[in-house]
Structure formats: structure tokens, C-alpha cells
Amino acid sequence: MNTPELSWLGKPTAYIDQYQAELLYPISRSTKRAELGLTAGALPFMGADIWNAYELSWLNKKGKPQVAMARMVVPLDSPNIIESKSMKLYFNSFSQTAFDSAQEVLACIKRDMGEALIRPLEASGSVVEADASMDATKLHSALALALGVELIAPEHFGRERIVDFEGLDLDRLDIECIDYQPRAELLQVTSGLPPVTESLCSNLLKSNCLVTGQPDWGSVQIRYTGDAIDQEGLLRYLVSFRDHNEFHEQCVERIFMDIWTRCHPSRLSVYARYTRRGGLDINPFRTSHPERLPLQSRLARQ
């Protein structure tokens, strides 16, 4: 059974510097989604998890180190997520391994991540499949098309932009905060007025690792159409994640579902960008309607 407690998290680790795909540790999405009342095939949102890896290096055939950044776009309908420390260990395993080319490295990452994201995992003594209507071969093929992996070469590092989230800054509000575990009841709307379309942002998002309790710092952008959300209540709600233990992807889905079910917007998107740990940042995006993924520009804290 692949549970967070059995992962590399919180354990002393010997760093392996020879390529080893088996270091990737998948965790099923289904357990946490079940807590939110979500079932496979009936999700009220679309989107992806965007990963950036800043510490990727390998050797060419002459033994000369090569470096790159990697960007991975993981479809949210993959059965699994990949635990982030295992991803760090996996990328470190490239460091003393010789590859013919950057294209070979790219192919390895896409193949290995694709396999980990669809791997059947045991839970309660049974094998859990993400979608019984698709066999493993078809599922792997579908996810391979959706999984986006690119390497950013050093000559293109200068193209990476640092921007701010667009939208009204919630952090300007002088509020009193007393709740540090998620309280969906803090979310309120003003009804009886014409619907609004707004983009609201905060840099005060903080949660903790599900296993180790280490802090995860992030910024969030919430865009919606519907009755106006009470901004002070929304900011208090975001702050209430401060002592909450969940992975990045799970926090964003919880935020989306709490706003969706309590505020009933006609359109909603939630986009969080977390600061990096172990040379990786994770940026989940969830939206109620088809739209392009946000442009991949870093925030200053990333």
C-alpha cells in the first residue's frame, strides 16, 4: 500500500547518483478526493499540476556535466500524484549518469513519470484503478499524450519571467485571524446584487506537509463569476490553512470545492504557486470550465 507515511518523507536518505526510475513514489489521488465527496469520472473541475525542477543535471558521453530546468504538466485525472521528495531523489539519480543527449533525458522523465502516475496501487487489500472503463494500455496512452514534459536549456534561462498574480490583493485587508484549520463556513457571498467577475489574490497561503509537518508557503489566485464573495471572509478562510497538513494538490482541490459548494459561482478557477523545496515547486490549477493553463511565469518568492 503506497501511503504517505511509507514514502521517503521524514526519513534519513542516502542520495543515489545513478539513474533509478524506481525512486518515484506514487500516491493515489482517490483517498483525499473521497474526503471531499469526489469520485473518479465525476470531478467538477479541470486543470493540471505544474511542476518545475531547478536542480537537474547529468553527464554527457564525455563525462561533462550538463544542466537544465524541467517543467512537467501533470494531468489531474491521473490516478496518482508523485510524492515530492521521491521526485527530488529521482532527479538526483541523474547526476552521475551518462546520457547520449538531452532528448534521451527528456524521454526517460516522460516515460518514468507516466508509469508512476498510472501505477495500480493497493489499498485495503485490493487494487485500485482510476477508471475501470479504460484498460492500462489505453490509460497509459491517454496520459502520455496529456503529460507535458519540457527541458529548459541554460541558453534559455533568461526567458524565465518573474511576475505578480493579476487581481485585487486580499492582503490589504486589516483582519483579525483566529482560525488556523480550514473553516469553510468563513466563506460568504453578498446575494441580491448583479453577478461580478473578479480576480482575487493572496500571498498568505501556508499549509504543512501531510507527513513531516514542514511548512509549505504559497500564493493563490481565485477567479470567479457569481455573487460577490465576502473578501474578509475569504482571506480568513485562506489563512485558516496555516496549521493544516495536506499536500499542495489536495489543498487546492479543498479550496476549490469549499468555494464551489458554499458560494455557488457559475465559473471558478483556483491557482496556487508554492515556493520550492528540494529544488522543486508545485503549482496546482483547478478550473470549472475549459481554459488554457496559466502562463508559466514564476512569482518572486519562487
C-alpha positions as CSV (number, residue, x, y, z in Angstrom):
1,M,0.0,0.0,0.0
2,N,1.5,3.3,-1.1
3,T,0.6,5.7,1.8
4,P,2.4,9.0,2.5
5,E,3.7,7.5,5.8
6,L,5.6,4.8,3.9
7,S,7.2,7.3,1.5
8,W,10.7,8.8,1.8
9,L,9.3,11.8,3.7
10,G,10.8,12.4,7.1
11,K,13.3,9.6,6.8
12,P,17.1,9.7,6.6
13,T,18.0,9.1,2.9
14,A,21.1,8.1,1.1
15,Y,21.3,10.0,-2.1
16,I,21.6,7.8,-5.2
17,D,23.5,9.4,-8.1
18,Q,22.9,6.7,-10.7
19,Y,19.7,6.8,-12.6
20,Q,16.9,4.9,-10.9
21,A,13.3,5.2,-12.1
22,E,12.1,3.2,-9.1
23,L,12.7,6.1,-6.8
24,L,9.5,7.7,-7.9
25,Y,6.8,7.1,-5.2
26,P,3.2,7.4,-6.4
27,I,0.3,8.1,-4.0
28,S,-3.3,7.7,-5.0
29,R,-5.4,10.8,-5.5
30,S,-8.6,8.9,-4.6
31,T,-8.2,8.9,-0.8
32,K,-8.2,12.6,-0.3
33,R,-10.7,13.2,-3.0
34,A,-13.1,10.9,-1.2
35,E,-12.9,13.2,1.8
36,L,-14.3,15.9,-0.4
37,G,-17.1,13.7,-1.7
38,L,-15.4,13.3,-5.1
39,T,-15.3,10.2,-7.2
40,A,-13.3,9.2,-10.3
41,G,-15.0,10.3,-13.5
42,A,-17.2,12.9,-11.8
43,L,-14.9,15.8,-11.0
44,P,-16.3,19.3,-11.1
45,F,-13.0,20.8,-12.2
46,M,-10.4,20.5,-14.9
47,G,-6.7,21.6,-14.8
48,A,-3.3,20.2,-14.0
49,D,-0.4,20.2,-11.6
50,I,2.6,22.2,-12.9
51,W,6.0,21.1,-11.6
52,N,9.3,23.0,-12.0
53,A,12.6,21.3,-11.3
54,Y,15.6,23.6,-10.9
55,E,18.2,21.0,-9.9
56,L,18.6,18.7,-12.9
57,S,22.0,17.6,-14.1
58,W,23.5,14.6,-15.9
59,L,26.7,13.7,-17.7
60,N,27.2,13.6,-21.5
61,K,29.2,10.7,-23.0
62,K,32.5,12.6,-22.4
63,G,31.6,12.8,-18.7
64,K,31.0,16.6,-18.8
65,P,28.1,17.7,-16.6
66,Q,25.0,19.1,-18.3
67,V,22.3,21.2,-16.6
68,A,18.7,22.1,-17.4
69,M,15.5,23.0,-15.8
70,A,12.5,20.7,-16.3
71,R,8.8,21.6,-16.4
72,M,6.2,18.9,-16.0
73,V,2.5,19.4,-16.5
74,V,0.7,16.5,-14.8
75,P,-3.0,15.9,-15.8
76,L,-5.3,16.0,-12.8
77,D,-7.1,12.9,-14.0
78,S,-4.0,10.8,-13.4
79,P,-4.8,8.1,-10.8
80,N,-1.8,9.1,-8.7
81,I,0.3,12.1,-7.7
82,I,4.1,11.7,-7.1
83,E,5.4,12.4,-3.7
84,S,7.8,15.4,-4.0
85,K,10.8,14.1,-2.0
86,S,10.8,11.0,-4.2
87,M,10.8,13.3,-7.2
88,K,13.9,15.1,-5.8
89,L,15.7,11.8,-5.2
90,Y,14.7,10.7,-8.7
91,F,16.2,13.8,-10.3
92,N,19.3,13.5,-8.2
93,S,19.9,10.0,-9.6
94,F,20.6,11.5,-13.0
95,S,23.6,13.4,-11.6
96,Q,26.4,10.8,-12.3
97,T,24.6,9.0,-15.2
98,A,25.8,9.5,-18.8
99,F,23.2,10.1,-21.5
100,D,23.5,10.4,-25.2
101,S,21.5,13.7,-25.3
102,A,19.1,15.9,-23.6
103,Q,16.4,14.2,-25.7
104,E,17.2,10.9,-24.0
105,V,16.9,12.5,-20.6
106,L,13.5,14.0,-21.6
107,A,12.3,10.7,-22.8
108,C,13.3,9.0,-19.6
109,I,11.4,11.6,-17.5
110,K,8.3,11.4,-19.5
111,R,8.3,7.5,-19.5
112,D,9.0,7.2,-15.8
113,M,6.5,9.8,-14.7
114,G,3.9,8.4,-17.0
115,E,4.3,4.9,-15.5
116,A,4.2,6.2,-11.9
117,L,1.2,8.3,-12.4
118,I,-1.0,5.4,-13.6
119,R,0.6,2.6,-11.5
120,P,-2.2,0.5,-9.8
121,L,-1.8,0.9,-6.0
122,E,-3.0,-1.4,-3.3
123,A,-5.5,0.0,-0.8
124,S,-7.3,-2.0,1.8
125,G,-6.1,-5.2,0.3
126,S,-7.4,-4.5,-3.2
127,V,-6.0,-3.0,-6.4
128,V,-7.5,0.4,-7.2
129,E,-7.8,1.5,-10.8
130,A,-8.6,5.1,-11.7
131,D,-11.1,4.3,-14.4
132,A,-12.4,0.8,-14.8
133,S,-13.7,1.7,-18.3
134,M,-10.1,2.0,-19.6
135,D,-7.6,-0.8,-19.7
136,A,-4.0,0.0,-18.5
137,T,-2.6,0.3,-22.1
138,K,-5.3,2.8,-23.1
139,L,-4.9,4.8,-19.9
140,H,-1.2,5.0,-20.3
141,S,-1.5,6.1,-23.9
142,A,-4.1,8.8,-22.9
143,L,-2.0,10.1,-20.1
144,A,1.2,10.0,-22.1
145,L,-0.4,12.5,-24.5
146,A,-1.6,14.7,-21.7
147,L,1.6,14.6,-19.6
148,G,3.7,17.5,-20.7
149,V,7.5,17.5,-20.1
150,E,10.0,20.0,-21.4
151,L,13.6,20.7,-20.6
152,I,14.8,24.4,-20.5
153,A,18.4,24.7,-21.6
154,P,20.8,27.2,-20.0
155,E,20.8,29.4,-23.0
156,H,17.0,29.9,-22.4
157,F,17.2,30.5,-18.6
158,G,16.9,34.3,-19.3
159,R,13.5,33.8,-20.8
160,E,12.0,32.8,-17.5
161,R,9.9,35.7,-16.2
162,I,9.0,36.8,-12.7
163,V,5.6,38.4,-12.3
164,D,2.9,39.0,-9.8
165,F,-0.6,37.5,-9.8
166,E,-3.1,39.7,-11.5
167,G,-6.1,40.7,-9.4
168,L,-7.2,42.5,-6.3
169,D,-4.8,42.0,-3.3
170,L,-6.7,40.5,-0.4
171,D,-3.8,41.0,1.9
172,R,-4.5,44.7,2.1
173,L,-7.4,43.9,4.4
174,D,-6.8,44.6,8.1
175,I,-8.5,41.5,9.6
176,E,-8.3,39.5,12.8
177,C,-7.3,35.9,12.4
178,I,-8.1,33.2,15.0
179,D,-8.7,30.1,12.9
180,Y,-5.7,28.0,11.7
181,Q,-7.5,24.9,10.5
182,P,-9.7,25.1,7.4
183,R,-13.2,26.6,8.1
184,A,-15.4,26.6,5.0
185,E,-18.1,28.4,6.9
186,L,-16.0,31.6,6.7
187,L,-16.9,31.8,3.1
188,Q,-20.0,34.0,2.4
189,V,-21.5,35.8,-0.5
190,T,-23.5,39.0,-1.0
191,S,-26.7,38.0,-2.7
192,G,-29.3,40.1,-4.4
193,L,-26.8,42.1,-6.5
194,P,-25.8,41.6,-10.1
195,P,-23.1,38.9,-10.5
196,V,-19.5,40.0,-10.7
197,T,-16.4,38.7,-12.4
198,E,-13.4,39.1,-10.1
199,S,-9.8,38.0,-9.6
200,L,-8.6,38.0,-6.0
201,C,-5.1,37.1,-4.8
202,S,-3.2,36.5,-1.6
203,N,0.4,35.7,-0.6
204,L,-0.7,34.4,2.8
205,L,-1.4,30.8,1.9
206,K,0.5,28.4,4.1
207,S,-0.1,24.7,4.8
208,N,2.1,21.9,6.1
209,C,3.4,18.7,4.7
210,L,1.0,15.8,5.3
211,V,3.7,13.7,6.9
212,T,6.5,15.8,8.2
213,G,4.6,18.9,9.2
214,Q,7.2,21.1,7.4
215,P,5.7,24.4,6.2
216,D,4.6,24.9,2.6
217,W,4.4,28.5,1.6
218,G,2.3,29.7,-1.3
219,S,0.4,32.4,-3.1
220,V,-3.1,31.9,-4.6
221,Q,-5.2,33.5,-7.3
222,I,-9.0,32.9,-7.2
223,R,-11.0,34.0,-10.3
224,Y,-14.8,33.6,-10.4
225,T,-18.1,34.8,-11.8
226,G,-21.1,34.9,-9.5
227,D,-22.4,36.6,-6.4
228,A,-19.6,38.6,-4.8
229,I,-17.6,36.7,-2.2
230,D,-17.0,38.5,1.1
231,Q,-13.4,39.4,0.8
232,E,-12.6,39.5,4.5
233,G,-14.2,36.0,5.0
234,L,-12.2,34.7,2.0
235,L,-8.9,35.9,3.4
236,R,-9.7,34.5,6.8
237,Y,-10.5,31.2,5.1
238,L,-7.2,31.1,3.2
239,V,-5.3,31.9,6.4
240,S,-7.1,29.1,8.2
241,F,-5.0,26.6,6.2
242,R,-1.9,27.7,8.2
243,D,-1.8,24.6,10.5
244,H,-3.4,22.2,8.1
245,N,-1.5,19.2,6.9
246,E,-2.1,18.2,3.3
247,F,-0.2,18.1,0.0
248,H,-0.3,21.1,-2.3
249,E,-2.6,19.4,-4.8
250,Q,-5.0,18.4,-2.1
251,C,-5.2,21.9,-0.5
252,V,-6.0,23.5,-3.9
253,E,-8.8,21.0,-4.5
254,R,-10.2,21.6,-1.0
255,I,-10.2,25.4,-1.6
256,F,-11.9,24.9,-4.9
257,M,-14.6,22.6,-3.5
258,D,-15.3,24.8,-0.5
259,I,-15.8,27.9,-2.6
260,W,-17.8,25.9,-5.2
261,T,-20.2,24.4,-2.7
262,R,-20.6,27.4,-0.4
263,C,-20.5,30.3,-2.8
264,H,-22.0,28.7,-5.9
265,P,-20.2,30.7,-8.6
266,S,-21.1,30.0,-12.2
267,R,-17.3,29.9,-13.0
268,L,-14.4,29.4,-10.8
269,S,-10.6,28.8,-11.0
270,V,-8.1,28.4,-8.2
271,Y,-4.4,28.6,-9.0
272,A,-1.7,28.3,-6.3
273,R,2.1,28.7,-6.8
274,Y,4.1,27.2,-3.9
275,T,7.7,28.1,-3.1
276,R,10.2,25.4,-3.9
277,R,11.5,22.7,-1.7
278,G,14.3,20.4,-2.7
279,G,14.7,22.2,-6.0
280,L,11.0,21.7,-6.9
281,D,8.0,23.8,-6.9
282,I,4.4,22.5,-7.5
283,N,1.7,24.8,-8.8
284,P,-1.8,23.2,-9.0
285,F,-4.5,24.8,-11.2
286,R,-8.2,23.9,-11.0
287,T,-11.0,25.4,-13.1
288,S,-14.7,24.7,-13.5
289,H,-14.6,25.5,-17.3
290,P,-12.3,24.8,-20.2
291,E,-9.5,27.3,-20.5
292,R,-5.8,27.3,-21.2
293,L,-3.3,26.7,-18.4
294,P,-1.9,29.9,-17.0
295,L,1.4,31.2,-18.5
296,Q,4.3,29.7,-16.6
297,S,5.8,32.8,-15.0
298,R,7.3,32.5,-11.5
299,L,6.4,34.6,-8.6
300,A,9.2,36.5,-6.8
301,R,9.3,34.0,-3.9
302,Q,9.8,31.1,-6.3
